[in-house]
Amino acid sequence: QVQLVESGGGLVQAGGSLRLSCAASGRTFSSYAMGWFRQAPGKEREFVAAISWSGDRTIHADSVKGRFTISRDNAKNTVYLRMNSLNPEDTAVYYCAAPRGSYTFTLALKDFNSWGQGTQVTVSS
């Protein structure tokens, strides 16, 4: 497994922006796709965005498309989630995750076996 540490969460007003970071260690980062998920109170964890191992392919959930952008820097073993135009419905704990298989581009939560501790994002109205 890979060790993942998220940072960058916080409290922001509606319409504001945040950039989340996820630092990875423990295996060859550049061989693995990465994903961001979120979980709001009382709700199930949901997919937010994913990026391929080389960074040339990305996908974003419909709820965040056009507002959030996933990216990665393989030289720094870090994946990012840029979040713009935040609204209160984006309030959640955000997790980065890595799938169990290398060179596997997936959106399915069940395919991810390495998770960070999560970072809280709170958007006030």
C-alpha positions as CSV (number, residue, x, y, z in Angstrom):
1,Q,0.0,0.0,0.0
2,V,0.9,3.6,-0.3
3,Q,0.8,6.2,2.5
4,L,-1.2,9.3,1.7
5,V,-1.4,12.6,3.6
6,E,-3.9,15.3,2.7
7,S,-3.6,19.0,3.5
8,G,-5.2,22.2,2.5
9,G,-8.7,21.9,3.9
10,G,-10.4,24.7,5.9
11,L,-13.2,27.1,6.3
12,V,-14.1,29.2,3.3
13,Q,-17.1,31.4,2.3
14,A,-19.4,30.4,-0.5
15,G,-17.8,31.4,-3.8
16,G,-14.3,31.0,-2.5
17,S,-11.5,28.6,-3.5
18,L,-9.2,26.0,-1.9
19,R,-6.5,23.8,-3.1
20,L,-6.1,20.4,-1.5
21,S,-2.8,18.5,-1.7
22,C,-2.1,14.8,-1.2
23,A,1.5,13.6,-0.6
24,A,2.2,10.0,-1.4
25,S,5.0,7.7,-0.3
26,G,5.7,4.0,-0.2
27,R,5.4,2.9,-3.8
28,T,6.0,4.1,-7.3
29,F,3.7,7.1,-7.5
30,S,3.9,7.6,-11.2
31,S,2.6,4.1,-11.8
32,Y,-0.7,4.6,-10.1
33,A,-3.9,6.6,-10.9
34,M,-5.2,8.7,-8.1
35,G,-8.6,9.8,-6.9
36,W,-10.3,12.2,-4.7
37,F,-13.5,11.3,-2.8
38,R,-15.6,13.1,-0.2
39,Q,-18.0,12.3,2.5
40,A,-20.5,14.6,4.0
41,P,-22.2,14.0,7.4
42,G,-24.8,11.3,7.2
43,K,-23.9,10.5,3.6
44,E,-21.9,7.8,1.8
45,R,-18.5,8.5,0.5
46,E,-18.7,9.7,-3.1
47,F,-16.3,10.0,-6.1
48,V,-15.1,13.5,-6.9
49,A,-12.3,13.2,-9.4
50,A,-9.6,10.9,-10.8
51,I,-6.4,11.2,-12.8
52,S,-4.4,8.7,-14.7
53,W,-0.8,7.8,-13.7
54,S,0.7,10.1,-16.3
55,G,-1.8,12.9,-15.8
56,D,-3.0,12.8,-19.4
57,R,-6.5,11.7,-18.5
58,T,-8.9,13.1,-15.9
59,I,-12.5,12.7,-15.0
60,H,-14.7,14.8,-12.6
61,A,-18.0,14.1,-11.1
62,D,-20.9,16.0,-12.6
63,S,-21.5,17.8,-9.4
64,V,-18.0,19.4,-9.5
65,K,-17.3,19.6,-13.2
66,G,-16.2,23.1,-14.3
67,R,-15.4,24.0,-10.7
68,F,-12.9,21.5,-9.5
69,T,-9.7,20.4,-11.2
70,I,-7.5,17.4,-10.4
71,S,-3.8,17.5,-11.2
72,R,-0.6,15.8,-10.2
73,D,3.1,16.3,-10.1
74,N,4.9,13.0,-10.3
75,A,8.2,14.6,-9.4
76,K,6.8,15.7,-6.1
77,N,4.7,12.5,-5.5
78,T,1.7,14.8,-5.0
79,V,-1.9,15.0,-6.4
80,Y,-3.9,18.2,-6.1
81,L,-7.6,19.2,-6.2
82,R,-8.2,22.8,-7.1
83,M,-11.7,23.8,-5.9
84,N,-13.3,27.0,-7.2
85,S,-16.8,28.5,-6.8
86,L,-17.3,26.5,-3.6
87,N,-20.8,26.2,-2.2
88,P,-22.2,24.8,1.1
89,E,-23.1,21.5,-0.6
90,D,-19.3,20.9,-1.0
91,T,-18.9,20.7,2.7
92,A,-17.4,17.3,3.5
93,V,-14.2,15.5,4.5
94,Y,-12.1,15.0,1.4
95,Y,-10.0,12.0,0.9
96,C,-7.3,11.1,-1.6
97,A,-7.0,7.5,-2.6
98,A,-4.9,5.1,-4.6
99,P,-6.2,2.0,-6.4
100,R,-4.7,-1.4,-5.6
101,G,-3.5,-2.0,-9.2
102,S,-0.9,-0.1,-11.1
103,Y,-1.8,1.4,-14.5
104,T,-5.5,1.0,-13.5
105,F,-7.8,4.0,-14.2
106,T,-10.9,3.6,-12.1
107,L,-13.7,5.6,-10.5
108,A,-15.0,2.8,-8.3
109,L,-14.6,3.2,-4.6
110,K,-14.1,-0.5,-4.2
111,D,-11.0,-0.5,-6.4
112,F,-9.2,1.9,-4.0
113,N,-7.3,0.3,-1.1
114,S,-5.1,3.1,0.1
115,W,-6.7,6.2,1.8
116,G,-5.5,9.3,3.5
117,Q,-6.8,10.4,6.8
118,G,-9.0,13.1,5.2
119,T,-9.1,16.9,5.3
120,Q,-12.2,18.8,6.3
121,V,-13.6,21.4,3.9
122,T,-16.4,23.6,5.3
123,V,-18.1,26.2,3.1
124,S,-20.2,28.8,4.8
125,S,-23.1,30.5,3.2
